[in-house]
Amino acid sequence: MKRALLTGGHGFVASHLARALLERGDAVTVLDLAPPPLSGLALQGIESEVDLVQADLRDAGLVGATVEDAEFDVVFHLAAQTLVGPAMADPTPTFETNVRGTWTLLEACRRADVPAVVVASSDKAYGPSEELPYREDMQLRPASPYEASKAAADAIALSYRPAYGLPVAVTRFANIYGGGDLNFSRLIPEAIVAALAGRRPQIRSDGSPERDLLYVDDAVAAYLAVEHAVGAGGRAAGEAFNAGGERPHSVAEVLETIVEVSGSEAEPAYLGTGNPAGEIDRQYVDSTKLRELTGWRPAISLRDGLIHTLDWYRDHPEVRP
Ligand SMILES: NC(=O)c1ccc[n+]([C@@H]2O[C@H](COP(=O)([O-])OP(=O)(O)OC[C@H]3O[C@@H](n4cnc5c(N)ncnc54)[C@H](O)[C@@H]3O)[C@@H](O)[C@H]2O)c1
């Protein structure tokens, strides 16, 4: 049995990861802010199975005490301010949480000699690029506050390997989707909720931007693969890993699939031209490095992932705005 610390467990991806860790028999501690009205842990039905530490990542005293008082075998750091629009409107809270929060946690991990640390960066850390797909050896060229916050956290985390010998890896995953994402400004939850209500999904672009989409179960499997490869002197320490859905999909393709699998008659409405401000027009990642090291590859097609996701929102009307 491993003792795992997971930051951001009330959120979308970390709550799925928490469930997977419990299923493999880990003792799971979740560090997050006060529970929101709809916690991911509650939606997964696992709230009572984890130890909850209510703390702000920026609180070095509390974070330090949490990490240093327990001998964690692994720390997964997923907590972050994840919304691109609010980060653009006022970057300071995003920098504070995503950058300062990351070094605060890493400092605690360093002092406690945690044997495996996995830090969630993002494919957004690469910034816009003509050269695609992104590979891990490409330079990070963030062009917006959210991108910069993830790139900074990414660089800081990786520096802890050469500087302090901390076994830490960072993940640069593509857009993750699946049941339980309550960020309804994101493409897939927003479009699914519209389709289920019989409304036309409204999109702020002309449908041409392309997205790399990773089903949440595949993302969880990728986190576990990275964890496995980073601990016990594994070759992943000090390395970054992409994971994505193997090929990009246009926003129009995603929407049309949602409309089709939902049985809705309402065609998507494309309200803009090109891409909404502050978002990258086209990006996708090359996951070869993770596949070659660990054997991981995405198992769920976009169509199947959207069917599972739609089923989840159909079964959870209480979360729909
Ligand atoms: N969702 C995606 O498409 C995607 C893709 C690539 C990378 N990521 C990364 O994965 C991670 C999880 O993403 P998500 O979509 O599940 O996010 P989310 O917004 O659903 O959850 C983030 C969690 O972090 C917590 N948090 C925020 N500020 C905090 C603070 N100051 N102290 C403690 N906790 C705090 C929130 O309360 C929330 O529970 C993030 O680091 C994100 O950058 C997400």
The ligand as a Gaussian input file, in Angstrom:
#p B3LYP/6-31G(d) Opt

LIG

0 1
 N       -8.254000      19.813000     -17.726000
 C       -7.362000      19.827000     -18.707000
 O       -7.701000      19.810000     -19.896000
 C       -5.884000      19.854000     -18.400000
 C       -4.956000      19.623000     -19.447000
 C       -3.588000      19.643000     -19.169000
 C       -3.148000      19.919000     -17.883000
 N       -4.074000      20.145000     -16.896000
 C       -3.580000      20.420000     -15.542000
 O       -4.104000      19.406000     -14.692000
 C       -4.399000      19.951000     -13.415000
 C       -5.853000      19.677000     -13.033000
 O       -6.726000      20.297000     -13.993000
 P       -8.321000      20.282000     -13.793000
 O       -8.908000      20.590000     -15.113000
 O       -8.704000      19.050000     -13.090000
 O       -8.527000      21.550000     -12.836000
 P       -9.734000      21.976000     -11.894000
 O       -9.874000      23.454000     -12.067000
 O      -10.936000      21.121000     -12.093000
 O       -9.172000      21.667000     -10.429000
 C       -8.137000      22.439000      -9.860000
 C       -8.167000      22.214000      -8.361000
 O       -7.103000      23.011000      -7.779000
 C       -7.603000      23.578000      -6.583000
 N       -6.889000      24.819000      -6.257000
 C       -6.907000      25.993000      -6.945000
 N       -6.191000      26.913000      -6.292000
 C       -5.692000      26.314000      -5.175000
 C       -4.867000      26.756000      -4.115000
 N       -4.408000      28.025000      -4.066000
 N       -4.578000      25.894000      -3.132000
 C       -5.039000      24.605000      -3.156000
 N       -5.813000      24.125000      -4.149000
 C       -6.142000      24.978000      -5.145000
 C       -9.073000      23.885000      -6.895000
 O       -9.808000      24.086000      -5.684000
 C       -9.479000      22.651000      -7.687000
 O       -9.973000      21.644000      -6.844000
 C       -4.036000      21.434000     -13.479000
 O       -2.733000      21.612000     -12.976000
 C       -4.073000      21.737000     -14.971000
 O       -3.230000      22.816000     -15.305000
 C       -5.428000      20.111000     -17.118000

